[in-house]
């Protein structure tokens, strides 16, 4: 029986064990698109409109960001917004599951 106290959930374990980090982002407000590029060269596609603090912001403000937590998050100082790699992965997984549900229906 394993009695260790693992404080990580599945996504946090994945990030930690695989050393996942955000390497860059690319912003396309005109297409409602935020590309989150990981150190594995994986690209997570997110809708800007899914994030109220980012939605409606100018491209200039969206491009003024900094990585936090050694690349496990992004901070937008002009927008006072922080988003995490864990949240991006959760949203990507949710989108994949919902997409498969819609195709099956």
C-alpha positions in Angstrom: 0.0 0.0 0.0 1.3 3.4 -0.9 1.1 5.8 2.0 2.8 8.8 0.4 0.8 12.0 0.4 0.9 13.1 -3.2 -0.4 16.7 -3.2 -0.6 16.8 -7.0 -3.7 16.0 -9.1 -3.3 14.2 -12.4 -2.6 17.4 -14.4 -0.1 18.8 -11.9 1.6 15.4 -11.9 1.8 15.4 -15.7 3.3 18.9 -15.7 5.8 18.1 -13.0 6.8 14.6 -14.2 7.2 15.7 -17.9 8.7 19.0 -17.1 6.1 20.8 -19.2 6.5 24.6 -19.5 5.0 27.4 -21.6 7.7 28.5 -24.0 5.8 31.2 -26.0 2.3 32.4 -26.8 1.0 33.8 -30.1 -2.1 36.0 -30.0 -4.6 36.5 -32.8 -7.5 38.6 -31.5 -9.1 39.0 -34.9 -9.5 35.2 -35.0 -10.3 34.9 -31.2 -7.3 32.7 -30.9 -4.5 32.3 -28.3 -1.8 29.8 -29.1 0.1 28.5 -26.1 3.3 26.8 -27.2 4.9 24.4 -24.9 8.6 23.3 -24.5 7.6 20.0 -26.2 6.5 22.0 -29.3 2.9 21.1 -28.5 0.5 23.9 -29.3 -2.6 24.4 -27.2 -5.4 26.4 -29.0 -7.6 28.5 -26.8 -10.4 31.0 -27.5 -9.5 34.4 -26.2 -13.2 35.0 -25.6 -13.2 32.1 -23.0 -11.2 34.4 -20.7 -13.2 37.5 -19.8 -10.2 39.5 -18.7 -8.5 38.9 -22.1 -11.6 39.2 -24.2 -11.8 42.7 -25.8 -8.2 43.6 -24.8 -6.0 45.2 -27.5 -3.3 43.1 -29.2 -0.8 45.4 -27.6 -2.1 44.6 -24.1 -2.3 40.9 -24.9 1.3 40.8 -26.1 2.5 42.5 -22.9 2.9 39.3 -20.8 5.4 37.6 -18.6 5.9 34.0 -17.7 5.5 33.1 -14.0 6.1 30.0 -12.0 9.1 29.0 -14.2 6.8 28.8 -17.3 3.8 27.2 -15.6 1.8 30.3 -15.9 1.4 33.6 -17.7 0.8 37.1 -16.2 -0.6 40.0 -18.1 0.3 43.1 -16.0 -1.9 45.5 -18.0 -4.9 43.3 -17.6 -4.2 42.1 -14.0 -4.7 38.5 -15.2 -2.9 35.2 -14.4 -3.5 32.0 -16.3 -1.9 28.6 -15.6 -0.6 25.8 -17.7 -2.8 23.5 -15.7 -5.9 25.5 -16.7 -4.9 25.5 -20.4 -4.4 21.7 -20.3 -7.7 21.2 -18.5 -9.5 23.4 -21.1 -7.8 21.6 -24.0 -8.8 18.2 -22.6 -12.4 19.4 -22.0 -12.5 20.7 -25.6 -11.3 17.4 -26.9 -13.9 15.4 -24.9 -16.7 17.7 -25.9 -15.6 17.5 -29.6 -15.7 13.7 -29.5 -19.2 13.8 -27.8 -20.5 16.1 -30.6 -19.1 13.8 -33.3 -20.7 10.8 -31.7 -24.1 12.4 -31.5 
